[in-house]
Amino acid sequence: MSGKGHLDRDGRASMVDVGGKSHTDRRATAEGSVRFNQEAFDLLRGNRLAKGDAMAVARLAGVQAAKRTADWIPLCHPVPLEHVEVKVELDDASRTARVVSSASARWSTGVEMEALVAVSAACLALYDMAKGIDRGIEIGPVRLLSKDGGRSGRWER
């Protein structure tokens, strides 16, 4: 089993050896959502939450987290990211913030985890910014939308 996954010959978790893989362009996009009660959503929409500009904080939290993915996820390789983008879009009808993150790198392993970690951190930051108003905030689903590059090529949800 060695070299074929995250298990060594004895079945223990281990980091995959990517040393022999070519550096290729890698991209991934992920999304998540955060649903608020009406009061919290209105304050978010109007940029009037007591802690400040929640959407700016969420974008920064996402970028910062993407750069630290290997610190969050034990078997992830540190990836030298070339770009990370985090967007937050509000939907009035559902009182939801949709978070979308894209990550890219020219490296020997993909950036799916970086995009997913960025979305997760941004969603958590939105929760943190509004939790004083709404303890019932719902996060999720968080999911990969697409990935491109490497041996497996393009994948889209």
DSSP file (Angstrom, degrees, kcal/mol; ACC not computed):
  #  RESIDUE AA STRUCTURE BP1 BP2  ACC     N-H-->O    O-->H-N    N-H-->O    O-->H-N    TCO  KAPPA ALPHA  PHI   PSI    X-CA   Y-CA   Z-CA
    1    1 A M    >         0   0    0      0, 0.0     3,-2.0     0, 0.0     4,-0.4   0.000 360.0 360.0 360.0 -15.7    0.0    0.0    0.0
    2    2 A S  T 3   +     0   0    0      1,-0.3     6,-0.1     2,-0.2     4,-0.1  -0.292 360.0  13.7 -59.1 134.5    3.0    2.3    0.4
    3    3 A G  T 3  S+     0   0    0      2,-0.3    -1,-0.3     4,-0.3     5,-0.1   0.354 108.4  86.8  84.9  -6.2    3.0    5.2   -2.1
    4    4 A K  S <  S-     0   0    0     -3,-2.0     2,-0.3     3,-0.3    -2,-0.2   0.462 101.6 -30.5-105.5  -2.5   -0.7    4.6   -3.1
    5    5 A G  S    S-     0   0    0     -4,-0.4    -2,-0.3     2,-0.3    12,-0.2  -0.908  90.5 -47.9-179.2-155.0   -2.4    6.7   -0.5
    6    6 A H  S    S+     0   0    0     -2,-0.3     8,-2.2    10,-0.1     2,-0.4   0.128 103.6  85.6 -94.5  20.1   -2.3    8.0    3.0
    7    7 A L  B     -A   13   0A   0     -6,-0.3    -3,-0.3     6,-0.3    -2,-0.3  -0.964  65.8-144.3-121.3 139.9   -1.4    4.6    4.6
    8    8 A D    >   -     0   0    0      4,-2.7     3,-2.2    -2,-0.4     6,-0.1  -0.224  46.3 -79.6 -86.2-174.4    2.0    3.1    5.0
    9    9 A R  T 3  S+     0   0    0      1,-0.3    -1,-0.1     2,-0.1    -2,-0.0   0.769 133.1  49.8 -58.5 -26.5    2.8   -0.6    4.6
   10   10 A D  T 3  S-     0   0    0      2,-0.1    -1,-0.3    -9,-0.0    -3,-0.0   0.322 121.6-104.5 -96.5   7.6    1.6   -1.2    8.1
   11   11 A G  S <  S+     0   0    0     -3,-2.2     2,-0.3     1,-0.3    -2,-0.1   0.621  74.8 139.2  81.9  13.1   -1.7    0.6    7.6
   12   12 A R        -     0   0    0      1,-0.1    -4,-2.7     0, 0.0    -1,-0.3  -0.650  62.1 -97.9 -90.4 148.3   -0.7    3.7    9.6
   13   13 A A  B     +A    7   0A   0     -2,-0.3     2,-0.3    -6,-0.2    -6,-0.3  -0.393  54.9 162.2 -62.0 135.7   -1.6    7.2    8.4
   14   14 A S        -     0   0    0     -8,-2.2     2,-0.3    -2,-0.1    61,-0.1  -0.985  42.8 -93.4-152.7 159.1    1.3    8.9    6.5
   15   15 A M        -     0   0    0     -2,-0.3     2,-0.1     1,-0.1    61,-0.1  -0.560  45.9-112.8 -76.0 137.2    1.9   11.7    4.1
   16   16 A V        -     0   0    0     59,-0.4     2,-0.8    -2,-0.3   -10,-0.1  -0.455  27.1-119.5 -68.5 139.2    1.9   10.8    0.4
   17   17 A D        +     0   0    0    -12,-0.2     3,-0.2     1,-0.1    -1,-0.1  -0.736  39.9 165.8 -82.2 111.9    5.2   11.1   -1.3
   18   18 A V    >   +     0   0    0     -2,-0.8     3,-1.6     1,-0.1    -1,-0.1   0.225  41.4 111.6-108.3  12.2    4.8   13.6   -4.2
   19   19 A G  T 3  S+     0   0    0      1,-0.3    -1,-0.1     3,-0.0    -2,-0.0   0.785  78.4  46.0 -59.1 -31.0    8.5   14.1   -4.8
   20   20 A G  T 3  S+     0   0    0     -3,-0.2    -1,-0.3     2,-0.1     2,-0.2   0.458  90.1 105.4 -92.8  -0.7    8.4   12.4   -8.2
   21   21 A K  S <  S-     0   0    0     -3,-1.6     2,-0.1     1,-0.1    87,-0.1  -0.542  73.3-113.3 -83.6 145.9    5.4   14.2   -9.5
   22   22 A S        -     0   0    0     -2,-0.2     2,-0.6    86,-0.1    85,-0.1  -0.407  27.3-112.4 -72.6 149.2    5.7   17.0  -12.1
   23   23 A H        +     0   0    0     -2,-0.1     2,-0.3    83,-0.1    85,-0.2  -0.759  50.1 163.7 -80.8 121.4    4.8   20.6  -11.2
   24   24 A T  E     -B  107   0B   0     83,-2.2    83,-1.9    -2,-0.6     2,-0.3  -0.890  46.9 -81.3-133.1 165.0    1.7   21.5  -13.1
   25   25 A D  E     -B  106   0B   0     -2,-0.3     2,-0.4    81,-0.2   125,-0.3  -0.523  49.7-170.5 -68.4 128.9   -0.9   24.3  -12.9
   26   26 A R  E     +B  105   0B   0     79,-3.2    79,-2.0    -2,-0.3     2,-0.3  -0.970   9.2 173.1-124.9 137.6   -3.4   23.4  -10.3
   27   27 A R  E     +BC 104 148B   0    121,-2.4   121,-2.7    -2,-0.4     2,-0.3  -0.991   2.7 176.2-141.4 148.9   -6.7   25.2   -9.6
   28   28 A A  E     -BC 103 147B   0     75,-2.0    75,-2.5    -2,-0.3     2,-0.4  -0.989  11.0-161.6-151.8 148.9   -9.7   24.5   -7.4
   29   29 A T  E     +BC 102 146B   0    117,-2.5   116,-3.2    -2,-0.3   117,-1.9  -0.998  13.8 175.9-132.3 136.5  -12.9   26.2   -6.4
   30   30 A A  E     -BC 101 144B   0     71,-2.5    71,-2.4    -2,-0.4     2,-0.3  -0.896   9.1-158.6-134.3 163.1  -15.1   25.5   -3.4
   31   31 A E  E     +BC 100 143B   0    112,-2.6   112,-2.7    -2,-0.3     2,-0.3  -0.965  11.0 171.8-141.5 159.1  -18.2   27.0   -1.9
   32   32 A G  E     -B   99   0B   0     67,-2.1    67,-2.9    -2,-0.3     2,-0.3  -0.948  17.5-139.5-153.6 169.9  -20.0   27.2    1.4
   33   33 A S  E     -B   98   0B   0     -2,-0.3   107,-2.9   108,-0.3     2,-0.4  -0.974   4.2-158.4-139.3 154.7  -23.0   29.0    2.9
   34   34 A V  E     -BD  97 139B   0     63,-2.0    63,-2.9    -2,-0.3     2,-0.5  -0.993  12.6-157.6-132.7 123.2  -23.9   30.7    6.1
   35   35 A R  E     -BD  96 138B   0    103,-3.0   103,-2.1    -2,-0.4     2,-0.2  -0.890  13.4-173.7-109.6 131.8  -27.6   31.2    7.0
   36   36 A F        -     0   0    0     59,-2.7     2,-0.1    -2,-0.5    91,-0.0  -0.710  28.8-103.8-116.5 162.7  -28.6   33.9    9.5
   37   37 A N     >  -     0   0    0     -2,-0.2     4,-2.5     1,-0.1     5,-0.2  -0.368  49.4 -97.1 -74.6 171.6  -31.8   35.0   11.3
   38   38 A Q  H  > S+     0   0    0      1,-0.2     4,-2.7     2,-0.2     5,-0.2   0.898 121.3  50.8 -62.7 -42.4  -33.3   38.2    9.8
   39   39 A E  H  > S+     0   0    0      2,-0.2     4,-2.2     1,-0.2    -1,-0.2   0.943 113.8  43.3 -62.2 -48.5  -31.8   40.6   12.4
   40   40 A A  H  > S+     0   0    0      1,-0.2     4,-2.6     2,-0.2    -1,-0.2   0.906 114.3  51.1 -64.5 -40.7  -28.2   39.3   11.9
   41   41 A F  H  X S+     0   0    0     -4,-2.5     4,-3.2     1,-0.2    -1,-0.2   0.922 109.5  50.1 -63.5 -42.9  -28.6   39.2    8.1
   42   42 A D  H  X S+     0   0    0     -4,-2.7     4,-2.1    -5,-0.2    -1,-0.2   0.908 111.9  47.7 -62.2 -41.7  -29.9   42.8    8.0
   43   43 A L  H  <>S+     0   0    0     -4,-2.2     5,-3.2     2,-0.2     6,-0.5   0.906 113.9  47.6 -65.5 -41.2  -27.0   44.0   10.2
   44   44 A L  H ><5S+     0   0    0     -4,-2.6     3,-1.6     3,-0.2    -2,-0.2   0.953 111.6  50.1 -61.6 -49.8  -24.5   42.1    7.9
   45   45 A R  H 3<5S+     0   0    0     -4,-3.2    -2,-0.2     1,-0.3    -1,-0.2   0.877 115.0  43.8 -56.5 -40.5  -26.1   43.5    4.8
   46   46 A G  T 3<5S-     0   0    0     -4,-2.1    -1,-0.3    -5,-0.2    -2,-0.2   0.376 109.8-121.4 -88.1   4.6  -25.9   47.0    6.2
   47   47 A N  T < 5S+     0   0    0     -3,-1.6    -3,-0.2    -4,-0.3    -2,-0.1   0.914  76.4 125.8  54.2  45.6  -22.3   46.5    7.5
   48   48 A R      < +     0   0    0     -5,-3.2    -4,-0.2    -6,-0.1     2,-0.1   0.149  21.5 133.6-120.8  17.6  -23.6   47.4   10.9
   49   49 A L    >   -     0   0    0     -6,-0.5     3,-1.7     3,-0.4    81,-0.1  -0.461  64.2-121.7 -67.4 143.7  -22.4   44.4   13.0
   50   50 A A  T 3  S+     0   0    0      1,-0.3    -1,-0.1    79,-0.1     3,-0.1   0.800 109.6  56.0 -58.8 -31.9  -20.8   45.5   16.2
   51   51 A K  T 3  S-     0   0    0     78,-0.5     2,-0.3     1,-0.3    -1,-0.3   0.584 112.6-116.2 -80.8  -8.7  -17.5   43.8   15.4
   52   52 A G    <   +     0   0    0     -3,-1.7     2,-1.4    77,-0.1    -3,-0.4  -0.803  69.4   5.8 116.4-155.9  -17.1   45.6   12.1
   53   53 A D     >  -     0   0    0     -2,-0.3     4,-2.3     1,-0.2     5,-0.2  -0.525  59.3-177.4 -75.7  90.6  -17.0   44.7    8.4
   54   54 A A  H  > S+     0   0    0     -2,-1.4     4,-2.6     1,-0.2    -1,-0.2   0.854  78.0  52.8 -62.3 -38.4  -17.8   41.0    8.6
   55   55 A M  H  > S+     0   0    0      2,-0.2     4,-2.2     1,-0.2    -1,-0.2   0.886 110.4  47.6 -70.0 -36.2  -17.5   40.3    4.9
   56   56 A A  H  > S+     0   0    0      2,-0.2     4,-2.3    -3,-0.2    -2,-0.2   0.914 112.9  49.1 -66.4 -42.4  -14.0   41.9    4.8
   57   57 A V  H  X S+     0   0    0     -4,-2.3     4,-2.8     1,-0.2    -2,-0.2   0.912 110.6  51.1 -62.6 -41.9  -12.9   39.9    7.8
   58   58 A A  H  X S+     0   0    0     -4,-2.6     4,-2.4     2,-0.2    -2,-0.2   0.918 109.4  49.7 -62.3 -44.3  -14.3   36.7    6.2
   59   59 A R  H  X S+     0   0    0     -4,-2.2     4,-2.2     1,-0.2    -1,-0.2   0.934 114.2  45.0 -60.9 -45.2  -12.4   37.3    3.0
   60   60 A L  H  X S+     0   0    0     -4,-2.3     4,-2.7     1,-0.2     5,-0.2   0.898 111.1  53.0 -66.2 -40.0   -9.2   37.9    4.9
   61   61 A A  H  X S+     0   0    0     -4,-2.8     4,-2.5     1,-0.2    -1,-0.2   0.903 109.7  50.3 -60.9 -40.4   -9.8   34.9    7.2
   62   62 A G  H  X S+     0   0    0     -4,-2.4     4,-2.4     2,-0.2    -2,-0.2   0.928 112.1  45.2 -64.1 -46.3  -10.2   32.7    4.1
   63   63 A V  H  X S+     0   0    0     -4,-2.2     4,-1.7     2,-0.2    -2,-0.2   0.938 114.8  48.5 -63.1 -46.6   -7.0   33.9    2.4
   64   64 A Q  H  X S+     0   0    0     -4,-2.7     4,-0.6     1,-0.2    -2,-0.2   0.911 112.5  48.3 -61.0 -43.4   -5.0   33.5    5.6
   65   65 A A  H >< S+     0   0    0     -4,-2.5     3,-1.3    -5,-0.2    -1,-0.2   0.898 105.9  57.2 -66.3 -40.6   -6.4   30.0    6.3
   66   66 A A  H >< S+     0   0    0     -4,-2.4     3,-1.3     1,-0.3    -1,-0.2   0.898 104.6  52.9 -56.9 -39.9   -5.7   28.8    2.7
   67   67 A K  H 3< S+     0   0    0     -4,-1.7    -1,-0.3     1,-0.3    -2,-0.2   0.679 113.8  43.9 -69.1 -16.6   -2.0   29.8    3.2
   68   68 A R  T XX S+     0   0    0     -3,-1.3     3,-1.7    -4,-0.6     4,-1.1   0.087  72.8 122.8-114.8  21.4   -2.0   27.6    6.4
   69   69 A T  H X> S+     0   0    0     -3,-1.3     4,-2.7     1,-0.3     3,-0.9   0.873  71.5  57.6 -53.9 -42.8   -3.9   24.6    5.2
   70   70 A A  H 34 S+     0   0    0      1,-0.3    -1,-0.3     2,-0.2     6,-0.2   0.751 104.6  53.6 -63.1 -22.3   -1.0   22.2    6.1
   71   71 A D  H <4 S+     0   0    0     -3,-1.7    -1,-0.3    -6,-0.2    -2,-0.2   0.759 113.9  41.8 -79.5 -25.7   -1.3   23.5    9.7
   72   72 A W  H << S+     0   0    0     -4,-1.1    -2,-0.2    -3,-0.9    -3,-0.1   0.871 116.2  46.2 -84.5 -41.9   -5.0   22.6    9.8
   73   73 A I  S >< S-     0   0    0     -4,-2.7     3,-1.9     1,-0.1    -1,-0.2  -0.913  76.6-146.9-113.8 111.6   -5.0   19.3    8.0
   74   74 A P  T 3  S+     0   0    0      0, 0.0    -1,-0.1     0, 0.0   -59,-0.1   0.763  92.5  40.2 -54.2 -37.6   -2.3   16.9    9.2
   75   75 A L  T 3  S+     0   0    0    -61,-0.1   -59,-0.4     2,-0.1     2,-0.2   0.354  88.5 112.1 -99.1   8.1   -1.5   15.0    6.0
   76   76 A C    <   -     0   0    0     -3,-1.9   -61,-0.1    -7,-0.2    -3,-0.0  -0.566  65.4-127.0 -78.9 142.5   -1.6   18.0    3.6
   77   77 A H        -     0   0    0     -2,-0.2     2,-0.4     1,-0.1    -7,-0.1  -0.624  29.6-103.8 -81.4 145.2    1.6   19.2    2.0
   78   78 A P        -     0   0    0      0, 0.0    -1,-0.1     0, 0.0   -11,-0.1  -0.595  42.8-158.3 -65.9 126.5    2.5   22.9    2.3
   79   79 A V        -     0   0    0     -2,-0.4     2,-1.7   -12,-0.1   -10,-0.1  -0.933  18.4-130.3-114.1 128.6    1.6   24.3   -1.1
   80   80 A P        -     0   0    0      0, 0.0    26,-0.5     0, 0.0   -13,-0.1  -0.587  34.5-150.3 -77.0  90.1    3.2   27.5   -2.4
   81   81 A L        -     0   0    0     -2,-1.7    24,-0.2     1,-0.1     3,-0.1  -0.316  20.6-168.7 -65.3 139.4    0.0   29.2   -3.5
   82   82 A E  S    S+     0   0    0     22,-2.9     2,-0.3     1,-0.4    23,-0.2   0.731  73.9   3.0 -94.0 -30.6    0.1   31.7   -6.4
   83   83 A H  E     -E  104   0B   0     21,-1.6    21,-2.2     2,-0.0     2,-0.4  -0.979  53.6-177.4-158.2 141.9   -3.4   33.0   -5.8
   84   84 A V  E     -E  103   0B   0     -2,-0.3     2,-0.4    19,-0.2    19,-0.2  -0.988   9.7-175.4-138.0 132.8   -6.3   32.8   -3.4
   85   85 A E  E     -E  102   0B   0     17,-2.6    17,-2.2    -2,-0.4     2,-0.4  -0.994   3.9-171.6-129.3 136.3   -9.6   34.6   -3.9
   86   86 A V  E     -E  101   0B   0     -2,-0.4     2,-0.4    15,-0.2    15,-0.2  -0.993   6.4-174.4-128.9 125.1  -12.5   34.6   -1.5
   87   87 A K  E     -E  100   0B   0     13,-3.0    13,-2.3    -2,-0.4     2,-0.5  -0.920  10.1-159.0-118.9 145.4  -15.9   36.2   -2.4
   88   88 A V  E     -E   99   0B   0     -2,-0.4     2,-0.4    11,-0.2    11,-0.2  -0.989  11.4-176.5-124.9 122.1  -18.9   36.6   -0.2
   89   89 A E  E     -E   98   0B   0      9,-2.7     9,-3.5    -2,-0.5     2,-0.4  -0.957  15.7-141.0-119.4 136.2  -22.3   37.1   -1.9
   90   90 A L  E     -E   97   0B   0     -2,-0.4     2,-0.5     7,-0.2     7,-0.2  -0.789   7.2-161.3-101.1 139.7  -25.5   37.8    0.0
   91   91 A D  E  >> -E   96   0B   0      5,-2.8     5,-1.7    -2,-0.4     4,-1.1  -0.950   0.8-166.0-119.4 109.5  -28.9   36.4   -0.9
   92   92 A D  T  45S+     0   0    0     -2,-0.5     3,-0.4     1,-0.2    -1,-0.1   0.876  84.0  58.6 -62.1 -40.5  -31.8   38.3    0.7
   93   93 A A  T  45S+     0   0    0      1,-0.2    -1,-0.2     2,-0.1    -2,-0.0   0.873 119.9  27.1 -61.5 -38.9  -34.5   35.6    0.0
   94   94 A S  T  45S-     0   0    0     -3,-0.3    -1,-0.2     2,-0.1    -2,-0.2   0.440 100.6-126.2-103.1  -0.5  -32.7   32.9    2.0
   95   95 A R  T  <5 +     0   0    0     -4,-1.1   -59,-2.7    -3,-0.4     2,-0.4   0.912  64.4 143.0  54.3  45.4  -30.8   35.2    4.4
   96   96 A T  E   < -BE  35  91B   0     -5,-1.7    -5,-2.8   -61,-0.2     2,-0.6  -0.910  51.1-147.8-123.2 141.6  -27.6   33.5    3.3
   97   97 A A  E     -BE  34  90B   0    -63,-2.9   -63,-2.0    -2,-0.4     2,-0.6  -0.946  18.8-153.8-101.5 122.6  -24.0   34.5    2.7
   98   98 A R  E     -BE  33  89B   0     -9,-3.5    -9,-2.7    -2,-0.6     2,-0.5  -0.879   8.4-160.4 -98.0 124.2  -22.5   32.3   -0.1
   99   99 A V  E     -BE  32  88B   0    -67,-2.9   -67,-2.1    -2,-0.6     2,-0.4  -0.912   9.3-176.7-107.6 127.5  -18.8   32.0    0.2
  100  100 A V  E     -BE  31  87B   0    -13,-2.3   -13,-3.0    -2,-0.5     2,-0.4  -0.991   1.7-174.4-125.7 131.6  -16.7   31.0   -2.9
  101  101 A S  E     -BE  30  86B   0    -71,-2.4   -71,-2.5    -2,-0.4     2,-0.4  -0.972   7.3-168.8-127.0 141.2  -13.0   30.5   -2.9
  102  102 A S  E     -BE  29  85B   0    -17,-2.2   -17,-2.6    -2,-0.4     2,-0.3  -0.987   7.5-174.8-124.9 139.3  -10.6   29.8   -5.7
  103  103 A A  E     -BE  28  84B   0    -75,-2.5   -75,-2.0    -2,-0.4     2,-0.3  -0.967   1.5-176.9-131.0 147.7   -7.0   28.7   -5.2
  104  104 A S  E     +BE  27  83B   0    -21,-2.2   -22,-2.9    -2,-0.3   -21,-1.6  -0.997   9.1 156.3-145.9 152.0   -4.2   28.1   -7.7
  105  105 A A  E     -B   26   0B   0    -79,-2.0   -79,-3.2    -2,-0.3     2,-0.7  -0.970  40.7-125.1-161.5 156.7   -0.6   27.0   -7.6
  106  106 A R  E     +B   25   0B   0    -26,-0.5     2,-0.3    -2,-0.3   -81,-0.2  -0.920  67.8 118.6-106.5 101.7    2.0   25.4   -9.9
  107  107 A W  E    S-B   24   0B   0    -83,-1.9   -83,-2.2    -2,-0.7    43,-0.1  -0.867  76.9 -96.0-156.0-179.7    3.0   22.5   -7.8
  108  108 A S  S    S+     0   0    0     -2,-0.3     2,-0.3   -85,-0.2   -86,-0.1   0.437 103.2  42.4 -91.9  -1.3    3.1   18.7   -7.5
  109  109 A T  S    S-     0   0    0    -85,-0.1    -2,-0.1   -88,-0.1   -83,-0.1  -0.979  90.0 -95.6-144.0 156.3   -0.2   18.3   -5.6
  110  110 A G        -     0   0    0     -2,-0.3     3,-0.1     1,-0.1     4,-0.1   0.022  14.3-136.2 -71.9 174.4   -3.6   19.9   -5.9
  111  111 A V     >  +     0   0    0     -8,-0.2     4,-2.0     1,-0.1     5,-0.2   0.051  68.1 112.9-119.1  21.8   -5.1   22.8   -4.1
  112  112 A E  H  > S+     0   0    0      1,-0.2     4,-2.5     2,-0.2     5,-0.2   0.926  79.9  49.9 -60.5 -44.5   -8.6   21.4   -3.4
  113  113 A M  H  > S+     0   0    0      1,-0.2     4,-2.9     2,-0.2     5,-0.2   0.877 107.6  54.2 -64.5 -36.1   -7.9   21.5    0.4
  114  114 A E  H  > S+     0   0    0      2,-0.2     4,-2.2     1,-0.2    -1,-0.2   0.917 110.4  46.2 -63.7 -42.8   -6.7   25.1    0.2
  115  115 A A  H  X S+     0   0    0     -4,-2.0     4,-2.0     2,-0.2    -2,-0.2   0.913 115.2  47.0 -65.4 -42.1  -10.0   26.2   -1.4
  116  116 A L  H  X S+     0   0    0     -4,-2.5     4,-2.4     2,-0.2    -2,-0.2   0.888 112.3  48.9 -67.6 -39.6  -12.1   24.1    1.0
  117  117 A V  H  X S+     0   0    0     -4,-2.9     4,-2.7     2,-0.2     5,-0.2   0.895 109.2  53.7 -66.9 -39.4  -10.1   25.5    4.1
  118  118 A A  H  X S+     0   0    0     -4,-2.2     4,-2.3    -5,-0.2    -2,-0.2   0.939 111.2  45.2 -59.5 -47.3  -10.5   29.0    2.8
  119  119 A V  H  X S+     0   0    0     -4,-2.0     4,-2.6     2,-0.2     5,-0.2   0.928 113.1  50.8 -62.4 -45.3  -14.3   28.6    2.5
  120  120 A S  H  X S+     0   0    0     -4,-2.4     4,-2.4     1,-0.2    -2,-0.2   0.926 112.2  45.7 -60.1 -46.0  -14.5   27.0    5.9
  121  121 A A  H  X S+     0   0    0     -4,-2.7     4,-2.4     2,-0.2    -1,-0.2   0.896 112.2  51.3 -65.9 -40.0  -12.5   29.7    7.7
  122  122 A A  H  X S+     0   0    0     -4,-2.3     4,-2.1    -5,-0.2    -2,-0.2   0.917 111.0  48.4 -63.5 -42.6  -14.5   32.5    5.9
  123  123 A C  H  X S+     0   0    0     -4,-2.6     4,-2.2     1,-0.2    -2,-0.2   0.913 111.9  49.3 -63.1 -42.6  -17.8   30.8    7.0
  124  124 A L  H  X S+     0   0    0     -4,-2.4     4,-2.7    -5,-0.2    -2,-0.2   0.876 108.4  53.6 -64.7 -36.9  -16.5   30.5   10.6
  125  125 A A  H  X S+     0   0    0     -4,-2.4     4,-2.4     2,-0.2    -1,-0.2   0.908 107.6  50.6 -64.4 -40.9  -15.4   34.2   10.6
  126  126 A L  H  X S+     0   0    0     -4,-2.1     4,-1.4     2,-0.2    -2,-0.2   0.918 110.5  50.1 -61.9 -42.4  -18.9   35.2    9.5
  127  127 A Y  H >X S+     0   0    0     -4,-2.2     4,-1.5     1,-0.2     3,-0.6   0.948 110.9  49.2 -57.4 -49.2  -20.3   33.1   12.4
  128  128 A D  H 3< S+     0   0    0     -4,-2.7     4,-0.3     1,-0.2     3,-0.2   0.880 109.2  52.0 -59.6 -39.7  -17.9   34.8   14.8
  129  129 A M  H 3< S+     0   0    0     -4,-2.4   -78,-0.5     1,-0.2    -1,-0.2   0.785 122.4  29.2 -69.2 -26.8  -18.8   38.3   13.6
  130  130 A A  H XX S+     0   0    0     -4,-1.4     4,-2.1    -3,-0.6     3,-1.8   0.414  86.5 101.2-114.8   0.3  -22.6   37.7   14.1
  131  131 A K  T 3< S+     0   0    0     -4,-1.5    -1,-0.1     1,-0.3    -3,-0.1   0.766  75.5  64.4 -63.7 -24.9  -22.9   35.1   16.9
  132  132 A G  T 34 S+     0   0    0     -4,-0.3    -1,-0.3     1,-0.2     3,-0.2   0.734 113.5  34.2 -67.7 -21.1  -23.8   37.9   19.4
  133  133 A I  T <4 S+     0   0    0     -3,-1.8     2,-0.4     1,-0.2    -2,-0.2   0.774 131.4  24.5 -98.3 -36.7  -27.0   38.5   17.5
  134  134 A D    ><  +     0   0    0     -4,-2.1     3,-0.8    -7,-0.2    -1,-0.2  -0.890  49.0 176.0-140.8 102.7  -27.8   35.0   16.3
  135  135 A R  T 3  S+     0   0    0     -2,-0.4    -1,-0.1     1,-0.2    -4,-0.1   0.576  81.5  68.5 -79.5  -9.3  -26.6   31.8   18.0
  136  136 A G  T 3   +     0   0    0      2,-0.1    -1,-0.2    -5,-0.0  -101,-0.1   0.190  66.7 144.3 -96.3  17.3  -28.6   29.7   15.6
  137  137 A I    <   -     0   0    0     -3,-0.8     2,-0.5   -10,-0.1  -101,-0.2  -0.287  39.5-145.6 -56.2 137.7  -26.4   30.5   12.5
  138  138 A E  E     -D   35   0B   0   -103,-2.1  -103,-3.0     2,-0.1     2,-0.4  -0.926  10.5-162.7-112.1 132.5  -26.1   27.5   10.2
  139  139 A I  E     -D   34   0B   0     -2,-0.5  -105,-0.2  -105,-0.2     3,-0.2  -0.939  29.1-153.1-112.7 133.6  -23.0   26.8    8.2
  140  140 A G        -     0   0    0   -107,-2.9     2,-0.1    -2,-0.4  -108,-0.1  -0.446  23.2 -30.1 125.6 167.5  -23.0   24.4    5.2
  141  141 A P        -     0   0    0      0, 0.0     2,-0.5     0, 0.0    -1,-0.4   0.587  49.7-172.0 -74.8 154.0  -22.8   22.7    3.0
  142  142 A V        +     0   0    0   -110,-0.2     2,-0.3    -3,-0.2  -110,-0.2  -0.958  22.7 158.1-106.0 128.3  -19.1   23.2    2.3
  143  143 A R  E     -C   31   0B   0   -112,-2.7  -112,-2.6    -2,-0.5     2,-0.3  -0.996  45.2-103.8-154.0 154.2  -18.1   21.5   -1.0
  144  144 A L  E     -C   30   0B   0     -2,-0.3  -114,-0.3  -114,-0.2     3,-0.1  -0.626  26.1-175.8 -76.6 133.4  -15.7   21.4   -3.9
  145  145 A L  E     -     0   0B   0   -116,-3.2    12,-3.1     1,-0.4     2,-0.3   0.797  63.7 -16.4 -96.9 -39.7  -17.1   22.9   -7.1
  146  146 A S  E     -CF  29 156B   0   -117,-1.9  -117,-2.5    10,-0.2    -1,-0.4  -0.991  49.8-166.8-161.7 157.6  -14.2   22.1   -9.4
  147  147 A K  E     -CF  28 155B   0      8,-2.3     8,-2.7    -2,-0.3     2,-0.3  -0.984   9.4-172.8-146.5 150.3  -10.5   21.2   -9.6
  148  148 A D  E     +C   27   0B   0   -121,-2.7  -121,-2.4    -2,-0.3     6,-0.2  -0.999  39.7  41.3-145.8 143.1   -8.1   21.2  -12.5
  149  149 A G        +     0   0    0     -2,-0.3     3,-0.3     1,-0.2     4,-0.3  -0.243  66.6  64.1 109.7 163.9   -4.6   20.0  -13.1
  150  150 A G  S >  S-     0   0    0   -125,-0.3     3,-0.9     1,-0.2    -1,-0.2  -0.221 101.8 -42.3  79.7-172.2   -2.5   17.1  -12.3
  151  151 A R  T 3  S+     0   0    0      1,-0.2    -1,-0.2     2,-0.1    -2,-0.0   0.839 135.4  51.3 -62.4 -37.6   -2.8   13.5  -13.4
  152  152 A S  T 3  S-     0   0    0     -3,-0.3    -1,-0.2     1,-0.2    -2,-0.2   0.582  92.9-160.4 -84.0  -8.0   -6.6   13.3  -12.9
  153  153 A G    <   +     0   0    0     -3,-0.9     2,-0.3    -4,-0.3    -1,-0.2  -0.368  45.4   1.3  72.6-142.9   -7.3   16.5  -15.0
  154  154 A R        +     0   0    0     -6,-0.2     2,-0.4    -2,-0.1    -6,-0.2  -0.627  56.5 177.4 -91.3 139.7  -10.5   18.5  -14.7
  155  155 A W  E     -F  147   0B   0     -8,-2.7    -8,-2.3    -2,-0.3     2,-0.4  -0.994   3.4-177.5-137.2 135.8  -13.4   17.6  -12.4
  156  156 A E  E      F  146   0B   0     -2,-0.4   -10,-0.2   -10,-0.2   -11,-0.1  -0.994 360.0 360.0-134.0 141.6  -16.6   19.7  -12.0
  157  157 A R              0   0    0    -12,-3.1   -11,-0.1    -2,-0.4    -1,-0.1   0.482 360.0 360.0 -70.0 360.0  -19.6   19.2   -9.7
